[in-house]
Amino acid sequence: MRNKKLFALALATTMVASLFTGCNNDNDSKNEQPTTTTQNNGPSVSENNNIYGLTENIEDGAILHCFSWSFNAISESLEDIAMAGFSAIQTSPINACYDGGDAGNELFGSGKWYYHYQPTDWTIGNYQLGTKEEFTAMCEKAHSYGIKVIVDVAPNHTTKQTDAISQNFLDAVGGLDNLYHSNGMSDISNYQDRKQCTLQAVGGLYDVNTENPDFQNYFINYLNDVIACGADGFRYDTAKHIGLSDDPQDDASLPNNFWDRVTTEVTNANSLFMYGEVLQDGGERIADYINKIGATTASSYGSSIRSCLVARNIVADTVSNLKIGNASPNVVTWVESHDNYTGDDATYKLLDNNKIKMGWCLITVRAEGTPLFFSRPYGATSDNMWGTFNKIGMVGDNLYKDPLVVASNRFRNAMTGLSEKLFNPDDNNCVLFVERGTKGLAIINNDTSDYTFEVSTNLENGDYTDRVDGTTTYTVKDGKITGTVKASNAVILYNDGYVDLKTPATVKVADDTNGSFTGDSIKVTLVAENSVKSSYSIDGGTATAFSNGDVITVGEGLNSSETTKLTLYGENEAGNKTCISYIFKKQDAITNGVKIYFEKPDDWGERISAYVYDETSYSETKQNSAWPGVAMEKEADGTYSYTFTEEWLAPLVIFTDGNKQSNGALEPGAAVIADKVYSID
């Protein structure tokens, strides 16, 4: 029986295009990039790094997780990312991957985000994110802004669709028989059993024999190729499922030396930022993974922070505890990650944008941990986790550019190397003071009421402007600071190291715009704020100027399931540029009376059913009936037909005779197109 939603949750919980060179357009020839210099032992870095105040070392700054953004989408956004104070970006996996769902590019629906994590080969580039050339160009441009690039890598497993695995890769590792551990096709039942944890399948994905020296050689060559293209570090997906040196061995002749090799035998090994995904469940050996890889995730800390935000209780002792025992505090922290966003039984619904911002401020102004900001899908809400566009390749939500997020990032960058002190003033567990040496202070009010205070502080005497709103002034006199912080808000105070950048321009489509449309076209309202020069182009065509509130027509001439790209450009008074692209998809109107057809293969039974479902709302899958769906009618020409009896937004269909089905188990159905005759190739 089909059960791909449960598969998605299990997977997320356990491990879970032409070359674009900038935001230039035909009407703008002044989009110059910062000058760069080349280091002897690595990629180009920006001479103008201090323009944005970014940190030289990744661990000192903040990381933006560009979840499912294409290389070109990241390239378009790099000036925005630098302006927002992120010193590094993290990509989704860039390796060749499984192209299920007819190679669809929806985050969830006709395609899946988690196909990133189903390698078919360890070569650079895939149909979801872009080509090797586009990745290289993205890295080069990122370095020109002083932004480092972290690549998510997934060596622990492949797709379970073994016929999709590259023959070149299979030949290199000694064939399919040598690719997996001896029990690598059996799912883990006990994650605290280290033998199961390191030698069996995760979320149904077959467990690679990472001790095979031929695989190690192949994978290290991949890492070095990625580094040569410009990567500055790696996130190791499902790291705890790859054995440490003293973990159980699958073959007594093959030592558990994967981590020894990949942390030492790659180019620039000593300068790379590497961390492992080690989701905590009590048996993960997090201290040992930190010592071996250099850093890991801190998933229990993220859970603790989310709980504190919801309870509005931010006790200093609690929020300062990284939840890693006596391990070295070399961890990547987050308010939420793609693992808990796509899993954890929809706990994402408990966090609105304001809670995310408050939590981000809390973890980012600290000295310990390296914070990672998860970019939710564009337009995501508690009722629609995949957003208003639901497209792989598009940028995520604009929250990463919010003034509080930006102020927190810049504060962190300016406070590098300074000690931290966390305390609750007046024993108020809803308010947290975070002092950094004598230079900086962040005040976080997680209460529903304003907080007025007179509190002793180590901050040097003087006047400080709140770097969040840019106007409110606070004074420290005789070692005390007085003032008010509004409810559910934060104040960030510092002078030394402040980077004075003009407010960036914002260009976007109206918030109620949906990326899928029916009919001949869609009317789109354009928004331009703080932009002295705004323009748009469609599918790379000539740029046309627009003003705030202008309405344009998009999608004319498209056939069903075809897409078009709308790109918006903006520029603030200081000449800082912004750029964002939207992917629109035309869909047939699926209403009462629409019919689709299916050509039954000769070896199928005579009773054919159509299972129709729609995952547009993640909270509840709409379906025409429980599996196997509704029986189809046999037509005179031998085909079978199904007639829709109501309106659907984005339905998918799987045909079955009860034993066989048109789409593989755990794979999405085909997009519904009116009057289409479906067949099995």
C-alpha positions as CSV (number, residue, x, y, z in Angstrom):
1,M,0.0,0.0,0.0
2,R,1.2,3.5,-0.8
3,N,2.3,5.4,2.2
4,K,4.7,8.1,1.0
5,K,3.7,10.7,3.6
6,L,4.8,8.5,6.4
7,F,7.9,7.8,4.5
8,A,8.6,11.5,4.2
9,L,8.2,12.0,7.9
10,A,10.4,9.1,8.8
11,L,13.1,10.2,6.4
12,A,13.0,13.8,7.6
13,T,13.1,12.8,11.2
14,T,16.0,10.4,10.8
15,M,18.2,12.4,8.4
16,V,16.2,14.5,8.6
17,A,19.1,27.4,-16.3
18,S,21.8,29.3,-17.9
19,L,24.8,30.5,-15.9
20,F,23.6,33.3,-13.7
21,T,26.2,35.9,-12.9
22,G,24.3,38.5,-10.9
23,C,21.3,40.7,-10.9
24,N,22.3,42.6,-14.0
25,N,19.5,43.4,-16.4
26,D,19.3,45.2,-19.7
27,N,18.6,48.5,-18.1
28,D,21.4,48.4,-15.6
29,S,25.0,48.2,-16.4
30,K,26.3,49.4,-13.0
31,N,25.8,46.2,-11.0
32,E,29.5,45.9,-10.1
33,Q,30.8,43.2,-7.7
34,P,33.2,43.8,-4.9
35,T,36.9,43.2,-5.8
36,T,38.5,40.0,-4.7
37,T,41.8,38.6,-3.8
38,T,43.0,35.0,-4.2
39,Q,44.6,33.2,-1.2
40,N,47.4,30.8,-1.9
41,N,45.6,27.9,-0.2
42,G,42.0,28.5,-1.0
43,P,39.2,30.3,-2.9
44,S,38.8,34.0,-3.4
45,V,37.7,36.1,-0.5
46,S,36.4,39.6,-0.4
47,E,38.7,42.6,0.1
48,N,35.6,44.5,1.0
49,N,34.6,42.0,3.7
50,N,34.2,44.8,6.2
51,I,31.7,46.6,4.1
52,Y,29.2,44.0,5.5
53,G,31.0,43.2,8.7
54,L,31.1,39.5,8.0
55,T,33.4,37.2,10.0
56,E,36.4,35.5,8.5
57,N,35.8,32.2,10.3
58,I,32.5,30.4,9.7
59,E,32.1,29.4,13.4
60,D,32.2,33.0,14.5
61,G,29.4,34.1,12.3
62,A,25.9,33.0,11.3
63,I,24.9,30.5,8.6
64,L,21.9,30.8,6.3
65,H,20.4,27.4,5.4
66,C,19.2,27.9,1.8
67,F,16.9,24.9,2.0
68,S,16.2,23.7,-1.6
69,W,17.3,27.0,-3.2
70,S,18.9,26.5,-6.6
71,F,22.5,27.7,-7.2
72,N,21.1,30.5,-9.4
73,A,18.6,31.5,-6.7
74,I,21.4,31.7,-4.2
75,S,23.5,33.7,-6.6
76,E,20.7,36.2,-7.1
77,S,20.4,36.7,-3.4
78,L,24.0,37.0,-2.3
79,E,24.0,40.8,-1.8
80,D,20.8,40.4,0.3
81,I,22.5,37.7,2.3
82,A,25.6,39.8,2.9
83,M,23.5,42.8,3.8
84,A,21.7,40.6,6.3
85,G,25.0,39.8,8.1
86,F,25.2,36.0,7.2
87,S,28.9,35.0,6.9
88,A,28.1,31.7,5.3
89,I,25.4,29.9,3.4
90,Q,24.6,26.2,3.5
91,T,23.3,24.5,0.3
92,S,21.1,21.4,0.0
93,P,23.0,18.3,-1.3
94,I,24.4,19.1,-4.7
95,N,25.1,15.5,-5.7
96,A,23.3,13.6,-8.5
97,C,20.0,12.4,-7.0
98,Y,16.9,10.3,-7.6
99,D,14.5,11.9,-10.0
100,G,11.2,10.5,-8.7
101,G,7.9,12.1,-9.4
102,D,8.6,12.5,-13.1
103,A,11.6,14.7,-12.0
104,G,9.0,17.2,-10.6
105,N,10.3,20.3,-8.8
106,E,7.7,20.7,-6.1
107,L,8.9,20.6,-2.5
108,F,6.1,18.2,-1.8
109,G,3.8,16.9,-4.5
110,S,5.0,16.3,-8.0
111,G,8.6,15.9,-6.7
112,K,10.1,15.9,-3.3
113,W,12.6,18.0,-1.4
114,Y,14.1,14.8,0.2
115,Y,15.2,13.5,-3.2
116,H,18.3,15.7,-2.5
117,Y,19.1,13.1,0.1
118,Q,18.8,10.1,-2.2
119,P,22.2,10.0,-4.1
120,T,22.5,8.1,-7.3
121,D,26.1,9.2,-7.7
122,W,28.6,11.5,-6.0
123,T,29.1,14.0,-8.8
124,I,28.3,17.7,-8.8
125,G,25.0,18.9,-10.1
126,N,21.4,17.7,-10.1
127,Y,18.1,18.4,-11.8
128,Q,16.8,20.1,-8.7
129,L,19.5,22.7,-7.9
130,G,21.5,23.2,-11.0
131,T,24.7,22.3,-12.8
132,K,28.3,22.1,-11.7
133,E,29.1,25.3,-13.7
134,E,26.3,27.1,-11.9
135,F,27.6,25.9,-8.5
136,T,31.1,27.1,-9.3
137,A,29.8,30.5,-10.4
138,M,27.7,30.7,-7.2
139,C,30.8,30.0,-5.0
140,E,32.9,32.6,-6.8
141,K,30.2,35.2,-6.4
142,A,29.7,34.3,-2.7
143,H,33.4,34.7,-2.0
144,S,33.3,38.2,-3.7
145,Y,31.0,39.2,-0.9
146,G,33.0,37.5,1.8
147,I,30.4,34.7,2.2
148,K,31.6,31.2,2.8
149,V,29.9,28.1,1.3
150,I,28.9,25.0,3.2
151,V,27.7,22.0,1.2
152,D,25.4,19.4,2.7
153,V,26.7,15.9,1.8
154,A,25.0,12.5,2.4
155,P,27.6,9.6,2.2
156,N,25.6,7.2,4.5
157,H,23.0,6.0,2.0
158,T,21.8,6.0,-1.6
159,T,18.3,5.9,-3.0
160,K,16.6,2.5,-2.6
161,Q,15.8,2.6,-6.4
162,T,19.1,0.8,-7.2
163,D,18.4,0.8,-11.0
164,A,18.8,4.6,-10.8
165,I,22.3,4.4,-9.4
166,S,25.1,5.4,-11.8
167,Q,26.9,2.5,-13.4
168,N,30.2,4.5,-13.3
169,F,29.8,4.7,-9.5
170,L,28.9,1.1,-9.2
171,D,31.9,0.1,-11.2
172,A,34.2,2.2,-9.0
173,V,33.1,0.7,-5.8
174,G,33.1,-2.9,-6.9
175,G,29.4,-3.4,-7.9
176,L,26.2,-3.4,-6.1
177,D,27.2,-6.3,-3.9
178,N,30.0,-4.2,-2.4
179,L,28.0,-1.0,-2.1
180,Y,26.0,-1.8,1.0
181,H,26.6,-3.2,4.5
182,S,25.5,-6.9,4.8
183,N,22.3,-5.8,6.6
184,G,22.1,-2.4,4.9
185,M,18.8,-3.0,3.3
186,S,17.0,-3.6,6.6
187,D,15.6,-0.6,8.5
188,I,16.9,0.3,11.9
189,S,14.4,-0.7,14.7
190,N,16.5,0.5,17.6
191,Y,18.5,3.7,17.2
192,Q,20.3,3.3,20.5
193,D,21.8,0.0,19.2
194,R,25.1,1.2,17.7
195,K,25.3,-1.9,15.4
196,Q,21.9,-1.2,13.9
197,C,22.5,2.5,14.0
198,T,25.7,2.4,11.9
199,L,25.1,-0.7,9.7
200,Q,21.4,-0.6,8.7
201,A,19.0,1.5,6.5
202,V,17.8,4.9,7.6
203,G,14.2,5.8,6.6
204,G,14.2,3.0,4.0
205,L,17.4,4.2,2.3
206,Y,20.0,1.5,1.9
207,D,23.1,1.9,4.1
208,V,26.4,2.4,2.2
209,N,29.4,0.4,3.2
210,T,31.4,3.5,4.1
211,E,34.4,1.3,5.2
212,N,34.8,0.1,1.6
213,P,38.1,1.8,0.6
214,D,36.9,2.0,-3.0
215,F,33.9,4.0,-1.9
216,Q,36.0,6.2,0.4
217,N,38.3,7.0,-2.5
218,Y,35.4,7.8,-4.8
219,F,33.7,10.0,-2.1
220,I,36.9,11.8,-1.3
221,N,37.4,12.6,-4.9
222,Y,33.9,14.1,-4.9
223,L,34.7,16.2,-1.8
224,N,37.8,17.5,-3.5
225,D,36.0,18.4,-6.6
226,V,33.4,20.3,-4.5
227,I,36.3,22.1,-2.7
228,A,37.9,22.9,-6.1
229,C,34.7,24.5,-7.2
230,G,34.7,26.8,-4.1
231,A,33.2,25.0,-1.1
232,D,34.5,26.1,2.3
233,G,33.0,23.3,4.4
234,F,30.6,20.4,4.7
235,R,27.6,19.4,6.7
236,Y,27.6,15.6,7.0
237,D,24.0,14.3,6.9
238,T,23.1,11.4,9.2
239,A,26.7,11.4,10.6
240,K,25.8,9.3,13.6
241,H,24.9,6.5,11.2
242,I,28.5,6.2,10.1
243,G,30.6,4.3,12.6
244,L,33.4,5.7,14.8
245,S,36.6,3.7,15.1
246,D,35.4,1.5,18.0
247,D,31.9,0.9,16.7
248,P,30.8,-2.6,15.5
249,Q,32.3,-3.6,12.2
250,D,30.5,-5.2,9.4
251,D,33.6,-6.9,8.1
252,A,36.5,-7.5,10.4
253,S,39.0,-6.8,7.6
254,L,37.6,-3.3,7.1
255,P,38.2,-0.8,9.9
256,N,35.8,2.0,10.7
257,N,38.1,4.7,9.3
258,F,35.7,6.8,7.2
259,W,35.9,9.8,9.5
260,D,39.7,9.5,9.8
261,R,40.0,9.8,6.0
262,V,37.5,12.4,5.1
263,T,38.6,14.8,7.8
264,T,42.3,14.6,6.9
265,E,42.7,13.5,3.2
266,V,40.7,16.3,1.6
267,T,42.1,19.5,0.1
268,N,42.6,22.3,2.7
269,A,41.5,19.9,5.5
270,N,42.7,22.1,8.3
271,S,40.8,25.2,7.0
272,L,37.5,23.5,6.2
273,F,34.4,24.0,8.5
274,M,32.9,20.5,9.0
275,Y,30.1,19.4,11.2
276,G,28.0,16.3,11.4
277,E,24.2,15.9,11.8
278,V,23.9,14.0,15.1
279,L,20.2,14.0,16.1
280,Q,20.1,13.2,19.8
281,D,18.1,10.3,21.1
282,G,20.4,9.0,23.9
283,G,22.7,6.7,21.9
284,E,24.4,9.1,19.6
285,R,27.9,9.5,21.1
286,I,27.8,13.2,20.4
287,A,31.1,14.1,22.3
288,D,33.0,11.5,20.2
289,Y,31.5,12.8,16.9
290,I,32.5,16.4,17.9
291,N,36.0,15.3,18.6
292,K,36.3,13.3,15.4
293,I,34.6,15.7,12.9
294,G,35.2,19.0,14.6
295,A,31.5,20.0,15.3
296,T,28.0,18.5,15.3
297,T,24.5,19.7,15.4
298,A,22.8,20.3,18.8
299,S,19.2,19.1,18.1
300,S,18.2,18.8,21.8
301,Y,19.2,22.5,22.3
302,G,16.9,23.5,19.4
303,S,14.1,21.6,21.0
304,S,14.8,23.3,24.3
305,I,14.8,26.7,22.7
306,R,11.5,26.1,20.9
307,S,9.9,24.9,24.2
308,C,11.1,28.0,26.0
309,L,9.7,30.3,23.3
310,V,6.3,28.7,23.4
311,A,6.2,28.8,27.2
312,R,7.6,32.3,27.2
313,N,10.0,31.2,29.8
314,I,13.6,32.0,29.0
315,V,15.5,31.1,32.2
316,A,19.2,31.9,31.7
317,D,20.4,28.5,33.1
318,T,18.1,26.7,30.6
319,V,18.8,28.7,27.4
320,S,22.5,28.7,28.1
321,N,22.7,24.9,28.4
322,L,23.6,23.4,25.0
323,K,22.3,20.0,26.0
324,I,25.4,18.1,25.0
325,G,26.7,17.1,28.4
326,N,30.4,17.6,28.9
327,A,31.2,17.7,25.2
328,S,33.1,20.5,23.6
329,P,30.7,23.3,22.7
330,N,31.6,23.1,19.0
331,V,28.1,22.8,17.8
332,V,25.7,24.3,15.2
333,T,22.6,25.6,16.9
334,W,19.2,26.5,15.6
335,V,15.7,27.5,16.5
336,E,14.5,25.0,14.0
337,S,16.1,22.9,11.3
338,H,14.8,21.2,8.2
339,D,14.7,18.0,10.2
340,N,12.2,19.1,12.8
341,Y,10.3,21.4,10.3
342,T,9.5,18.5,8.0
343,G,9.0,16.0,10.9
344,D,8.4,16.3,14.6
345,D,4.7,15.9,14.2
346,A,4.2,19.4,12.8
347,T,5.7,21.2,15.8
348,Y,6.5,24.0,13.4
349,K,3.0,25.2,13.8
350,L,3.9,26.4,17.3
351,L,6.3,28.9,16.0
352,D,5.1,32.0,14.2
353,N,7.6,34.4,12.6
354,N,7.9,36.5,15.7
355,K,8.8,33.5,17.9
356,I,11.4,32.5,15.3
357,K,12.9,35.9,15.3
358,M,13.0,36.1,19.1
359,G,14.6,32.7,19.3
360,W,17.1,33.5,16.6
361,C,18.2,36.6,18.5
362,L,18.6,34.5,21.6
363,I,20.9,31.9,20.1
364,T,22.8,34.3,17.8
365,V,23.9,37.0,20.2
366,R,25.5,34.3,22.3
367,A,29.2,33.4,22.2
368,E,28.7,29.7,22.3
369,G,27.5,27.7,19.3
370,T,27.4,28.6,15.6
371,P,23.8,29.5,14.7
372,L,22.1,28.3,11.5
373,F,18.9,30.0,10.2
374,F,16.5,27.7,8.5
375,S,14.9,29.4,5.6
376,R,11.3,28.2,5.5
377,P,9.6,27.8,2.1
378,Y,8.5,31.1,0.5
379,G,5.1,32.2,1.9
380,A,4.9,29.2,4.4
381,T,2.3,29.5,7.1
382,S,1.0,27.2,9.9
383,D,-1.7,26.0,7.5
384,N,0.6,25.6,4.5
385,M,4.1,24.5,5.4
386,W,5.2,24.3,1.7
387,G,4.4,27.9,1.0
388,T,2.5,29.8,-1.6
389,F,4.8,28.6,-4.4
390,N,5.9,25.1,-3.2
391,K,8.9,25.0,-5.6
392,I,12.3,23.5,-5.3
393,G,14.8,26.0,-6.7
394,M,13.1,29.2,-5.4
395,V,14.4,31.3,-2.5
396,G,12.8,30.8,0.9
397,D,10.8,33.2,3.0
398,N,12.0,36.8,3.4
399,L,12.2,36.4,7.2
400,Y,16.0,36.1,7.0
401,K,16.1,39.8,6.1
402,D,14.0,40.9,9.0
403,P,15.5,43.8,11.0
404,L,15.8,41.8,14.2
405,V,17.4,38.9,12.4
406,V,19.8,41.3,10.7
407,A,20.6,43.2,13.9
408,S,21.3,39.9,15.7
409,N,23.7,38.8,13.0
410,R,25.6,42.0,12.9
411,F,25.9,42.1,16.7
412,R,27.3,38.6,16.6
413,N,29.9,39.5,14.0
414,A,31.0,42.6,16.0
415,M,31.3,40.6,19.2
416,T,33.7,37.9,18.0
417,G,36.0,36.7,20.8
418,L,34.1,38.4,23.6
419,S,32.8,36.5,26.6
420,E,29.1,36.1,27.4
421,K,27.0,36.6,30.5
422,L,23.3,35.6,30.5
423,F,21.0,36.6,33.3
424,N,17.3,37.2,34.0
425,P,16.9,40.8,35.5
426,D,14.7,41.2,38.6
427,D,14.2,37.4,38.5
428,N,11.9,37.9,35.5
429,N,12.1,34.6,33.6
430,C,10.4,36.2,30.6
431,V,13.3,38.6,30.0
432,L,16.9,37.7,29.2
433,F,20.0,40.0,29.2
434,V,22.9,38.8,27.1
435,E,26.1,40.7,27.7
436,R,29.2,40.4,25.5
437,G,32.2,41.6,27.4
438,T,31.7,45.3,28.1
439,K,30.9,46.2,24.4
440,G,27.5,44.7,23.7
441,L,24.1,44.0,25.3
442,A,21.0,42.2,23.9
443,I,17.8,42.4,25.8
444,I,15.1,39.9,24.9
445,N,11.6,40.4,26.2
446,N,9.6,37.2,25.6
447,D,6.6,38.4,27.7
448,T,3.2,39.7,26.6
449,S,3.8,43.0,28.4
450,D,6.4,45.7,28.0
451,Y,9.3,45.6,30.4
452,T,10.6,48.7,32.0
453,F,13.9,48.4,33.8
454,E,16.8,49.9,35.7
455,V,19.5,47.1,35.7
456,S,23.2,46.9,36.5
457,T,25.3,46.1,33.5
458,N,28.9,45.5,32.4
459,L,28.2,47.6,29.3
460,E,30.4,50.7,29.2
461,N,28.9,54.0,30.1
462,G,27.5,56.0,27.2
463,D,24.6,56.3,24.8
464,Y,23.5,53.4,22.6
465,T,21.1,53.3,19.7
466,D,18.9,50.2,19.4
467,R,20.3,48.5,16.2
468,V,16.9,46.9,15.6
469,D,14.7,49.9,15.2
470,G,17.6,52.3,14.5
471,T,16.1,55.1,16.6
472,T,15.5,54.4,20.3
473,T,18.4,55.4,22.5
474,Y,19.4,53.8,25.8
475,T,21.9,55.3,28.3
476,V,24.3,53.5,30.6
477,K,25.3,55.7,33.5
478,D,27.2,54.6,36.6
479,G,27.0,51.0,35.6
480,K,23.2,51.0,35.2
481,I,21.0,50.9,32.1
482,T,17.4,52.1,32.1
483,G,14.6,52.0,29.5
484,T,11.7,49.9,28.2
485,V,11.6,46.9,25.8
486,K,8.3,46.3,24.1
487,A,6.4,43.1,24.5
488,S,7.6,40.2,22.4
489,N,10.5,42.2,21.2
490,A,14.3,42.6,21.6
491,V,16.8,45.4,21.8
492,I,20.4,45.2,20.6
493,L,22.9,47.7,21.8
494,Y,26.6,48.2,20.8
495,N,28.8,50.9,19.3
496,D,32.2,49.3,18.5
497,G,32.1,47.4,15.3
498,Y,28.7,48.7,14.2
499,V,28.4,48.5,10.4
500,D,26.2,51.3,9.1
501,L,24.4,50.1,6.0
502,K,21.4,51.7,4.4
503,T,18.1,50.0,4.6
504,P,17.9,47.6,1.7
505,A,15.3,47.7,-1.0
506,T,12.4,45.2,-1.0
507,V,10.9,43.9,-4.2
508,K,8.4,41.1,-4.2
509,V,5.0,39.9,-5.4
510,A,2.0,40.6,-3.2
511,D,1.8,38.2,-0.3
512,D,-1.4,36.6,-1.4
513,T,0.1,35.6,-4.7
514,N,0.0,31.8,-5.5
515,G,2.6,30.2,-7.7
516,S,0.1,27.9,-9.4
517,F,-2.7,29.2,-11.6
518,T,-5.4,28.0,-13.9
519,G,-6.7,29.8,-17.0
520,D,-4.7,31.6,-19.7
521,S,-2.5,33.7,-17.3
522,I,-2.3,35.2,-13.9
523,K,-2.4,38.9,-12.7
524,V,0.4,39.6,-10.4
525,T,0.7,42.7,-8.1
526,L,4.3,43.9,-7.7
527,V,5.7,45.5,-4.5
528,A,8.6,47.9,-4.3
529,E,9.6,49.4,-1.0
530,N,12.6,51.6,-0.3
531,S,13.6,51.0,-3.9
532,V,14.8,53.9,-6.1
533,K,15.0,51.7,-9.2
534,S,12.8,48.7,-9.7
535,S,12.3,46.5,-12.7
536,Y,11.1,43.0,-13.7
537,S,11.8,40.5,-16.5
538,I,10.1,37.3,-17.5
539,D,12.2,34.2,-18.5
540,G,15.3,36.3,-18.9
541,G,13.7,38.9,-21.2
542,T,14.3,42.6,-21.4
543,A,13.8,44.3,-18.0
544,T,10.9,46.6,-17.6
545,A,10.6,49.3,-14.9
546,F,7.8,49.1,-12.4
547,S,6.4,51.0,-9.4
548,N,4.9,49.8,-6.2
549,G,1.4,48.4,-6.8
550,D,1.8,47.8,-10.6
551,V,-0.1,44.8,-11.9
552,I,1.4,42.7,-14.7
553,T,0.3,39.6,-16.5
554,V,2.3,36.4,-16.2
555,G,2.0,33.0,-17.8
556,E,0.5,33.8,-21.2
557,G,1.0,31.0,-23.8
558,L,1.9,28.3,-21.3
559,N,0.6,24.8,-21.7
560,S,-0.6,22.8,-18.6
561,S,2.3,22.0,-16.2
562,E,4.7,24.4,-17.8
563,T,6.4,27.1,-15.8
564,T,7.6,30.6,-16.2
565,K,10.1,32.7,-14.1
566,L,9.4,36.2,-13.0
567,T,12.5,38.1,-11.8
568,L,12.3,41.3,-9.8
569,Y,15.2,43.8,-9.3
570,G,15.5,46.6,-6.8
571,E,18.1,49.1,-5.6
572,N,18.2,51.3,-2.5
573,E,19.6,54.8,-2.3
574,A,23.1,53.6,-1.6
575,G,23.2,51.4,-4.7
576,N,22.8,48.1,-2.8
577,K,20.9,45.7,-5.1
578,T,18.3,43.1,-4.4
579,C,16.9,40.4,-6.7
580,I,14.4,37.6,-6.4
581,S,12.8,35.1,-8.9
582,Y,9.4,33.5,-8.7
583,I,8.4,30.3,-10.5
584,F,4.8,30.2,-11.7
585,K,3.2,26.9,-12.9
586,K,0.1,26.7,-15.1
587,Q,-2.4,24.0,-14.1
588,D,-5.5,22.8,-15.8
589,A,-8.7,23.6,-13.9
590,I,-9.7,20.3,-12.4
591,T,-13.4,20.7,-11.8
592,N,-16.6,18.6,-11.9
593,G,-16.8,16.7,-15.1
594,V,-13.0,16.7,-16.0
595,K,-11.9,13.2,-17.3
596,I,-8.6,11.4,-17.4
597,Y,-7.8,8.1,-19.1
598,F,-5.4,5.1,-18.5
599,E,-4.2,2.5,-20.9
600,K,-4.1,-0.8,-19.0
601,P,-1.0,-2.9,-19.5
602,D,-1.7,-6.4,-20.8
603,D,-0.4,-8.1,-17.6
604,W,-2.7,-6.1,-15.3
605,G,-6.0,-7.3,-13.9
606,E,-9.3,-6.0,-15.2
607,R,-10.4,-3.9,-12.2
608,I,-8.5,-0.6,-12.4
609,S,-8.7,2.1,-9.8
610,A,-7.6,5.7,-9.8
611,Y,-6.2,7.0,-6.4
612,V,-6.4,10.8,-6.5
613,Y,-4.9,12.9,-3.8
614,D,-3.7,16.5,-3.1
615,E,-1.0,17.5,-0.7
616,T,-1.3,21.2,-1.1
617,S,-2.2,21.5,2.6
618,Y,0.3,19.4,4.5
619,S,-1.9,19.2,7.5
620,E,-4.5,17.0,5.7
621,T,-4.2,15.1,2.5
622,K,-7.3,15.4,0.3
623,Q,-8.2,12.1,-1.5
624,N,-11.0,10.9,-3.6
625,S,-11.2,7.7,-1.5
626,A,-9.0,5.6,0.7
627,W,-6.4,3.5,-1.2
628,P,-6.8,2.0,-3.8
629,G,-9.1,4.9,-4.8
630,V,-12.1,4.8,-7.0
631,A,-12.9,2.2,-9.7
632,M,-12.5,3.4,-13.3
633,E,-14.9,3.0,-16.1
634,K,-13.9,0.9,-19.1
635,E,-14.3,2.8,-22.4
636,A,-15.2,1.4,-25.8
637,D,-11.6,1.7,-27.0
638,G,-10.3,-0.4,-24.1
639,T,-8.9,2.5,-22.1
640,Y,-10.2,3.3,-18.6
641,S,-11.6,6.7,-17.5
642,Y,-12.0,8.5,-14.3
643,T,-14.4,11.5,-13.9
644,F,-13.8,14.2,-11.3
645,T,-16.9,15.2,-9.3
646,E,-15.5,18.3,-7.6
647,E,-12.9,21.0,-7.8
648,W,-9.2,20.2,-7.0
649,L,-6.2,22.5,-6.6
650,A,-3.2,20.4,-7.5
651,P,-4.2,16.7,-7.7
652,L,-1.9,13.8,-8.3
653,V,-3.0,10.3,-9.5
654,I,-1.8,6.7,-9.1
655,F,-3.4,3.9,-11.1
656,T,-3.6,0.4,-9.7
657,D,-5.2,-3.0,-10.2
658,G,-4.8,-3.8,-6.5
659,N,-1.5,-5.5,-7.0
660,K,0.5,-3.4,-9.4
661,Q,0.5,0.4,-9.6
662,S,1.6,3.1,-12.1
663,N,4.0,4.8,-9.8
664,G,6.4,3.0,-7.5
665,A,5.7,2.4,-3.9
666,L,6.5,5.5,-1.8
667,E,6.7,7.6,-4.9
668,P,4.3,10.5,-5.8
669,G,1.6,10.2,-8.4
670,A,1.5,11.9,-11.7
671,A,0.2,15.4,-12.1
672,V,-3.4,15.4,-13.3
673,I,-3.9,17.0,-16.7
674,A,-7.4,17.2,-18.1
675,D,-8.2,14.7,-20.9
676,K,-4.7,13.1,-20.7
677,V,-4.3,9.5,-21.6
678,Y,-1.8,8.0,-19.1
679,S,0.2,4.9,-19.9
680,I,3.1,2.9,-18.4
681,D,6.3,3.2,-20.5
